[in-house]
Amino acid sequence: MRSRVLTVFYIMAFVLVSLINFSCAKKELPQKDKIVFGGARPMSGVFSGFEDSAFGPIYKMWAKEVNKKGGIYVKEYGKKLPIELKIYDDKSDMGTMTRLLEKLIVEDKVDFILPPCSTAFLFAGAAIAKKYNKILIGGEGGASSMEKQLPNMPNVFMTLQYSNRYQMPALAEVFKDVGVENVAIFFIEDLHGIEYQSQATAEFAKVGINVVMIKGVPFEMKDVSALLKQAKAANVDAVCAFTYPPVTFNMIGQAKELGINFKAMLLGPGGEFGPLPGMFGNETIEGVMFEGAFSRKSTEKINEFVDLFMSYYKPDQFGWWGGANYYAGLQCLEQAIEKAGTLDQTKIMEVMGEEKFDTVLGKTWFENQLLAKECHPGQIGQWQNGAAEVISPRAKRTAEPIYPKPDWPTK
């Protein structure tokens, strides 16, 4: 009898202690009235165009849309928490970016971080995110150099198409189909440019397209006329410019001024920017290809997303490469937080890697931390009648490729 009483006593004591511990754990949860997202972004400097017309407008719009709904519901707090943005200007400088990103995490103690801009910066930011176990959703940047490291970086989730992530294979397919035989490649002398020219050269070789010229260019090269003249002298069918603005823009403006036209012109970052129709006119950019892409014709959800963007911003702040992907990545994170019911980064990472989410891209998921191939709305785009069209891959094509590219308008 005494033994039975003791057993009951111990059980009650265990239950009581458990309840006390649970109560204490609940009390130890810090008070929370918002979720802070911090970012070191190029508000000035050579990359500032990306903050104006790429990921910049997207994350700001997403935060506003979330806050319109009252915030993100976090079960452990039992309420919706609105988003607050804390953004520093990294001045397009790598050292400044890494210092500010670490400051946001260590000193400001933000809940989540936003991605830095450009492939090289994203690569550096990923290492910092891993160090502090922070989720990093990819923005403007590829991951060819990071792919082998992703298994050791469970916190990184890439949303964008990039060189070996179907883009350059798709471009080679388009070029082969329309009849391109030889190509000149210009590339920015950083990680992005190096990855793209290397992958493009390999893919062109696979389909029998000859690369007759490869030239590296500095970040802010103002006069590209010599490069264009060399490409013309080489009698190439196509020019690929894996460059950043303003070099990308100069390729159009100076080619037109010189009257140098190619049957195909593929532009890297900046070639998909909304300002192009206004800068050069629809006739001038007709047939110019760019990396990306998606179109209003892609799906009704994407069309609605474009309408939403235009309700916040001007058309010249839109990017037809990553805009929908960036927004979808943030929607995935938002839904993963709600599914996990916590702000614990590790638990949210697990949900991100396992679940499928409803986004502007439709059903969206990650495979090995990369946006699944099926989720990409397109790979290569082209300006046609002032609108962005998808010309690759065929299954998601919204228009047939224009080839050869029309001559530059004379007026």
BASETI-161038 format. One line per field, with one value per residue (C-alpha): residue number from 1; x, y, z. Coordinates in Angstrom, 3 decimals. Layout:
// residues N
num c(NUM ...);
u c(X ...);
v c(Y ...);
w c(Z ...);
//
This chain:
// residues 411
num c(1 2 3 4 5 6 7 8 9 10 11 12 13 14 15 16 17 18 19 20 21 22 23 24 25 26 27 28 29 30 31 32 33 34 35 36 37 38 39 40 41 42 43 44 45 46 47 48 49 50 51 52 53 54 55 56 57 58 59 60 61 62 63 64 65 66 67 68 69 70 71 72 73 74 75 76 77 78 79 80 81 82 83 84 85 86 87 88 89 90 91 92 93 94 95 96 97 98 99 100 101 102 103 104 105 106 107 108 109 110 111 112 113 114 115 116 117 118 119 120 121 122 123 124 125 126 127 128 129 130 131 132 133 134 135 136 137 138 139 140 141 142 143 144 145 146 147 148 149 150 151 152 153 154 155 156 157 158 159 160 161 162 163 164 165 166 167 168 169 170 171 172 173 174 175 176 177 178 179 180 181 182 183 184 185 186 187 188 189 190 191 192 193 194 195 196 197 198 199 200 201 202 203 204 205 206 207 208 209 210 211 212 213 214 215 216 217 218 219 220 221 222 223 224 225 226 227 228 229 230 231 232 233 234 235 236 237 238 239 240 241 242 243 244 245 246 247 248 249 250 251 252 253 254 255 256 257 258 259 260 261 262 263 264 265 266 267 268 269 270 271 272 273 274 275 276 277 278 279 280 281 282 283 284 285 286 287 288 289 290 291 292 293 294 295 296 297 298 299 300 301 302 303 304 305 306 307 308 309 310 311 312 313 314 315 316 317 318 319 320 321 322 323 324 325 326 327 328 329 330 331 332 333 334 335 336 337 338 339 340 341 342 343 344 345 346 347 348 349 350 351 352 353 354 355 356 357 358 359 360 361 362 363 364 365 366 367 368 369 370 371 372 373 374 375 376 377 378 379 380 381 382 383 384 385 386 387 388 389 390 391 392 393 394 395 396 397 398 399 400 401 402 403 404 405 406 407 408 409 410 411);
u c(0.000 2.782 4.539 1.421 1.030 4.655 4.203 1.181 3.135 6.055 3.756 1.998 5.307 6.575 3.441 3.674 7.330 6.544 3.741 6.009 8.735 6.214 4.869 8.378 9.205 6.124 7.049 10.606 9.408 10.332 7.647 7.223 5.242 6.942 9.241 12.298 13.881 17.297 19.283 22.518 21.402 22.929 21.031 23.939 26.895 27.210 24.511 21.907 19.783 19.033 17.612 15.481 14.304 14.965 14.661 14.377 10.778 9.748 10.652 9.162 5.897 5.788 6.228 3.396 1.117 1.842 1.175 -2.121 -3.209 -2.012 1.318 2.505 0.689 3.169 1.544 4.019 3.084 -0.584 -0.927 0.004 3.240 3.733 6.985 9.484 12.308 15.737 17.855 21.397 23.166 26.134 27.171 27.734 30.894 31.655 33.433 30.683 28.034 29.648 30.202 26.618 25.098 26.953 25.923 22.275 22.553 24.833 24.039 20.570 19.435 17.061 14.839 15.559 17.959 17.354 19.843 22.619 22.836 24.916 26.368 29.647 27.914 25.361 28.163 29.794 26.463 25.711 28.811 27.702 24.169 25.524 27.768 24.764 22.229 20.088 17.849 18.974 16.488 18.348 17.808 19.833 22.510 23.279 24.635 26.811 29.774 27.666 25.864 28.442 28.405 24.614 24.456 26.563 24.413 20.886 19.892 20.285 17.402 17.975 15.074 16.683 17.551 21.253 23.966 23.958 20.517 18.895 19.619 22.640 21.444 18.161 19.975 22.090 18.887 17.269 20.376 20.680 17.004 17.053 20.341 23.059 26.461 28.989 28.993 30.987 30.876 31.506 31.481 31.797 34.952 33.355 31.879 28.672 30.443 33.007 30.322 28.173 30.870 32.273 28.884 27.750 30.946 30.463 26.788 27.428 30.108 27.626 25.329 28.068 27.983 31.424 32.552 34.993 35.552 35.577 36.346 36.228 35.048 35.321 32.255 31.649 33.001 31.531 32.784 32.011 32.376 35.710 34.177 31.221 33.505 35.607 32.497 31.347 34.763 34.536 31.230 29.419 25.731 25.136 26.549 26.097 26.800 26.979 27.377 25.724 24.144 25.277 27.505 24.449 22.629 25.679 25.641 22.274 22.844 26.299 25.495 22.598 24.758 27.385 24.801 26.230 23.521 23.683 21.160 20.819 21.763 21.478 21.872 22.618 21.413 19.697 18.518 15.206 14.720 11.473 13.253 14.492 11.354 11.390 15.131 15.438 11.932 10.089 11.451 15.045 14.787 12.635 14.156 16.705 16.992 17.603 18.113 15.027 12.163 8.401 5.596 2.114 1.022 2.799 -0.068 -3.025 -1.349 1.742 -0.426 -2.148 1.257 2.336 -0.879 -0.185 3.327 2.029 -0.381 2.669 5.323 6.005 6.591 10.237 10.873 9.924 12.332 11.224 13.904 13.513 10.575 8.066 10.708 11.818 8.243 7.511 10.593 9.359 5.893 7.471 9.285 6.099 4.131 6.980 6.985 3.251 3.548 6.396 4.499 7.736 10.548 13.099 15.275 16.136 12.500 11.546 14.399 12.994 9.572 11.146 12.919 9.964 6.734 5.066 3.684 1.085 2.771 2.571 4.375 1.637 2.628 6.205 8.870 12.613 14.710 18.053 17.495 17.107 13.776 12.465 12.809 9.043 8.467 10.507 8.237 10.971 14.692 15.302 13.199 12.901 11.431 8.598 6.298 7.438 6.518 8.591 8.021 9.346 11.087 12.520 11.796 9.165 6.682 6.458 7.091 4.753 6.008 8.175 11.702 12.292 15.349 17.148 16.776 15.384 17.749 18.037 15.431 16.945 14.970);
v c(0.000 2.355 1.575 2.460 5.753 6.634 5.819 8.101 10.798 10.590 10.754 13.813 15.412 14.751 16.227 19.269 19.869 19.470 22.004 24.429 24.009 24.513 27.609 28.977 28.252 30.143 33.083 33.110 33.741 37.378 39.905 40.416 43.010 42.855 40.809 42.739 42.034 43.584 44.101 45.612 46.785 48.967 52.189 53.970 52.988 50.849 48.357 50.949 50.159 46.748 48.345 50.573 48.025 44.484 42.999 46.397 47.240 43.592 43.147 46.534 45.661 42.242 43.796 46.228 43.452 41.329 44.269 44.963 41.558 42.452 40.634 37.030 34.764 33.111 30.428 30.551 34.201 33.592 36.581 38.215 40.173 43.009 43.362 46.137 46.746 47.884 48.599 49.954 51.271 49.049 51.568 48.625 47.803 44.225 45.139 47.521 44.899 42.180 44.580 45.851 42.397 41.225 44.380 43.685 40.203 40.822 44.374 45.075 41.495 41.415 38.366 37.688 38.987 39.979 38.984 41.302 42.155 40.392 36.913 37.664 39.582 36.805 34.268 36.299 36.902 33.176 32.516 35.117 33.715 30.238 31.505 32.890 30.259 32.789 31.887 33.516 33.692 34.378 37.638 39.093 36.467 32.980 30.026 28.034 28.484 27.697 24.590 22.131 23.962 24.058 20.707 22.423 25.565 24.345 27.946 29.102 28.905 30.147 31.511 32.736 31.099 31.413 30.194 26.433 26.423 25.968 29.482 28.912 25.479 27.185 30.023 27.543 25.740 28.970 30.043 26.628 26.589 30.027 29.429 31.250 29.884 32.091 34.314 37.052 37.129 40.152 39.574 41.651 40.835 39.435 36.128 36.620 37.343 34.583 31.981 33.045 33.236 29.874 28.141 29.783 28.758 25.145 25.044 26.622 24.026 21.221 22.414 23.349 27.140 28.715 31.328 33.498 36.265 36.510 39.824 40.783 44.321 46.461 47.299 50.829 50.732 53.787 53.294 49.884 50.998 49.213 45.930 46.324 47.107 44.006 41.848 43.344 42.721 39.095 38.884 37.168 36.371 37.074 39.072 38.038 40.756 39.226 42.658 44.900 48.303 50.779 48.677 46.676 49.848 51.133 48.007 49.110 52.845 52.742 49.901 51.978 55.111 53.195 51.464 48.082 45.453 41.734 39.034 38.396 40.405 38.794 41.142 40.188 42.022 45.245 43.914 42.984 46.238 48.126 51.413 50.085 50.890 54.449 54.883 53.690 53.304 50.124 50.098 50.201 47.325 45.177 41.698 42.303 39.185 39.054 36.623 35.549 35.564 35.761 37.550 38.824 35.943 33.319 32.670 34.556 34.605 36.267 38.753 39.650 39.990 42.485 44.447 44.491 45.810 48.534 49.632 50.420 51.502 52.805 50.343 51.436 49.951 46.456 43.623 40.889 38.426 37.783 39.872 37.020 34.624 37.064 37.624 33.895 33.249 35.720 34.167 30.759 32.146 33.812 30.569 28.529 30.785 30.269 26.519 26.198 28.388 29.877 32.280 29.545 29.568 25.861 24.786 27.185 25.851 22.351 23.505 25.443 22.333 19.966 21.823 23.149 26.687 28.712 31.736 34.004 31.216 28.732 25.670 26.402 24.284 23.832 20.840 20.685 24.334 25.452 26.564 23.486 23.526 23.147 26.401 28.650 30.582 30.875 31.099 33.488 36.531 38.946 42.415 42.296 45.277 46.873 43.816 41.070 37.639 34.196 32.530 29.546 26.849 25.797 24.512 27.961 30.049 33.033 34.092 32.719 34.181 37.109 36.313 38.070 41.096 44.056 46.842 49.820 52.491 55.431 58.188);
w c(0.000 0.984 -2.317 -4.290 -2.430 -3.123 -6.794 -7.017 -5.151 -7.554 -10.577 -9.196 -8.363 -11.898 -13.416 -11.147 -12.013 -15.708 -15.454 -13.600 -16.238 -19.030 -17.301 -16.839 -20.457 -21.549 -19.328 -20.654 -24.211 -24.894 -25.632 -29.359 -31.278 -34.692 -36.933 -38.051 -41.443 -41.930 -45.087 -46.387 -49.822 -52.608 -52.150 -53.816 -55.980 -59.094 -58.030 -57.027 -60.088 -58.571 -55.432 -57.676 -60.245 -59.051 -55.541 -53.847 -54.794 -54.338 -50.662 -49.798 -51.534 -49.875 -46.417 -47.103 -48.354 -45.283 -42.971 -44.719 -43.392 -39.902 -40.188 -40.071 -37.609 -35.229 -33.114 -30.231 -29.694 -30.397 -32.693 -35.980 -35.994 -38.500 -40.436 -39.865 -42.360 -41.229 -44.306 -44.489 -47.590 -48.410 -51.121 -53.507 -51.569 -50.508 -47.266 -46.242 -47.004 -44.878 -41.975 -42.060 -42.447 -39.357 -37.513 -38.309 -36.824 -33.833 -32.738 -34.097 -33.491 -36.447 -36.741 -40.413 -43.028 -46.638 -49.348 -50.503 -54.206 -56.905 -57.142 -55.362 -52.550 -52.137 -51.880 -49.101 -47.367 -47.333 -45.224 -42.674 -42.619 -41.962 -39.161 -37.290 -38.434 -40.294 -43.225 -46.472 -49.342 -52.575 -54.423 -57.288 -57.700 -58.909 -57.052 -59.450 -57.117 -54.050 -55.231 -53.886 -50.553 -50.149 -48.284 -45.609 -45.783 -44.923 -44.271 -47.918 -50.419 -53.960 -56.016 -59.230 -62.540 -63.291 -65.660 -65.178 -63.605 -67.032 -68.380 -70.587 -71.769 -72.719 -74.518 -76.483 -77.475 -78.694 -80.617 -82.236 -83.238 -84.886 -86.707 -84.754 -85.832 -84.028 -80.964 -79.225 -75.409 -73.174 -69.424 -66.284 -64.366 -61.241 -60.117 -62.125 -65.384 -64.936 -64.238 -67.170 -69.838 -68.756 -68.770 -72.002 -73.787 -72.676 -73.695 -77.097 -77.790 -77.079 -79.890 -82.361 -81.934 -82.256 -79.707 -81.659 -79.109 -75.300 -73.588 -69.912 -69.084 -65.929 -63.833 -65.089 -68.628 -70.341 -73.894 -75.366 -78.978 -79.470 -78.307 -80.644 -83.567 -82.845 -82.770 -86.060 -87.619 -86.456 -88.364 -85.490 -85.603 -81.901 -79.016 -75.384 -72.805 -69.315 -67.757 -65.166 -65.706 -66.925 -69.225 -70.295 -71.309 -73.183 -75.346 -76.753 -76.937 -78.508 -80.923 -82.198 -82.492 -84.458 -86.624 -85.600 -85.521 -84.824 -85.628 -81.896 -78.808 -75.366 -72.409 -68.821 -65.685 -66.690 -70.024 -68.420 -66.519 -66.963 -67.803 -71.174 -73.213 -71.866 -72.250 -75.824 -77.255 -78.180 -81.733 -80.532 -78.075 -80.380 -80.513 -77.740 -75.574 -71.842 -68.985 -67.112 -67.674 -67.285 -69.061 -68.327 -70.543 -68.412 -65.985 -64.569 -61.155 -62.610 -64.500 -61.212 -59.556 -62.247 -61.690 -57.948 -58.551 -60.860 -58.122 -55.962 -58.441 -61.936 -64.805 -65.007 -61.549 -62.646 -63.426 -65.829 -64.754 -61.039 -59.859 -59.597 -58.217 -55.517 -54.400 -54.412 -52.250 -49.650 -49.760 -49.127 -46.084 -44.807 -45.077 -43.582 -40.509 -40.080 -40.660 -38.124 -35.649 -34.414 -35.266 -34.633 -37.754 -37.707 -37.525 -40.312 -42.480 -42.139 -43.323 -46.212 -47.427 -47.144 -47.932 -51.064 -50.966 -52.849 -54.424 -57.461 -59.333 -58.429 -56.410 -55.332 -53.673 -53.278 -54.312 -52.542 -51.551 -55.173 -56.606 -58.417 -62.194 -62.611 -60.714 -63.024 -65.410 -68.058 -68.741 -71.641 -72.532 -75.425 -75.897 -78.404 -79.058 -75.804 -73.724 -72.128 -73.637 -72.704 -75.659 -73.759 -72.754 -75.282 -72.694 -71.073 -74.185 -74.554 -78.000 -80.794 -80.918 -83.270 -85.408 -86.871 -84.641 -86.631 -87.700 -85.377 -86.185 -88.049 -86.333);
//
